[in-house]
Amino acid sequence: HLVESGGGTVQPGDFLRLSCVAPESVFRLAHMGWYRQVPGKSREFVARISKDDIAEYGDCARGRFAVWRDYDTSTAFLQMNNLQPNDTATYYCNAYKVYDGRVSDYWGQGIQVTVSS
C-alpha cells in the first residue's frame, strides 16, 4: 500500500528527503509515521505527522529532521538534514488508521539510507 522513495547514499552533513505515497482512502484518515531499523536492533521511531497535521519527533530526529504531509498527492515527507553515519538504516513509512472502531496499520517495504564518507 505504501511506496517509499528518496533514499540513497550520502556523506556526513548532507541531506535527503524521503517520500511515502499512500492510497488516498488510507492517507486522509491515517497518522503517517517514519521508523528506521538497523540489523540486529529493534525498529526505532523517527517522526510522525498526525491526520490533524501535528508533528512529533523521536530523539534521533529532533532538531534535524522535519515531517509533513500533502493531502493533494497523498504523500508524507521526511526531510533529513545534517545526516550522520549513525543515521544509516532502513527507513520505513507507516500509516496508522483508526476508523469506525477498527485499527489498520500499513507499512512500506523500506528504503535504505546510508551515510558514509
N, C-alpha and C positions, 0 to 999 in steps of 0.2 A: 503493500500500500504506500509506503513512504520511500522516496528516492532522494538520496543524498548526493551532493556534488561539491566540488571545490577543494578537495583535499590535495595533498602533494607533499613534495619535499622542499623545505626552505632552510635558510640559515638562521642562526640565532639573531633575534632582533627584528626579523621580518614579520609579515602579517599574512593571514589567509582569511577568506570569507567562505564559510560553509553555507550551503543552501539545502533545504529539505522541502520537497514538494509533496503535498498530500492531496487525496481526493477532497473536493470541496465539501462533500457531505460529512467528512470527518473533521476537516480543518476548522470549520466555522464553530464547532462545538467543543473543540479539544484544547487542552493546555499542551503547548508544544515545548518539548524539552530536549536538551542535549546532554549526553553522557559520554564517558570515554572509558576505555579499558586497555590495559597492557597485559601481556601474557603472564599468567600466574597470580594476577591480582583481581579483586572484585571490581565491578563496574562503579565508576565514580560520577557523581552528579556534577555537571558543569554549569548549566544555566537553564532557565525556564521562562517562557513568556505565556502568561495565562490568556484565556479567551477574552478577558477583560483588559488585556494589554498591560498587565502588571509583571514586571521583570524581577526575577530572583537569580542570585548567583551563588555558586559554590565558592569555597575558599580559594580554589585553584584559579578561578576566573575573575574574582572581584578586583576591579581597578584596571584590568587589561582587556577583558572581553565585553562585548555588547551583544544582546539578543533582541530581536524584534520580529514582527510578522507583517505580512502583506496580504490582506484579505482578497485583494483583486486577483492575485495569482496563486492563492492558497500556498504560500511559501513562508517558511520560517528561516531566519538567517542567524548565523553566529559569526560575528566579526572577532577575530583573534589577533590582537596586537602584541608586539614585543614577545614573540614566541621564543621559548627556551627549550633546550633538549628534553627537559622533563615533561614537556607538553606532548612529546611523541606518544601516540596512542592510536587506537582505532576509535573513531568518534561515531556515535550512534544518535540518530534522531528518534524521538519518542512522541507519540500522540496519545494523550490520556483523556478519554472522553467519558463523561457521565451524562447519560440521557435516559429519561423515562425509567429511572431506577436501575439502570444497567451500566456496568463499567466495561469499557472497551479500551484495550491497551495495545497499541501498534508500535512496531519497531522497524527501522530501516535496516538495510543489510550491512551498514557500517562503511566508513571510509577512512583510509589511512592518512594520518598526518605525521610526517617525520621532520624533526628539526635537528639539523646536523651541520656542523661546519666542515 
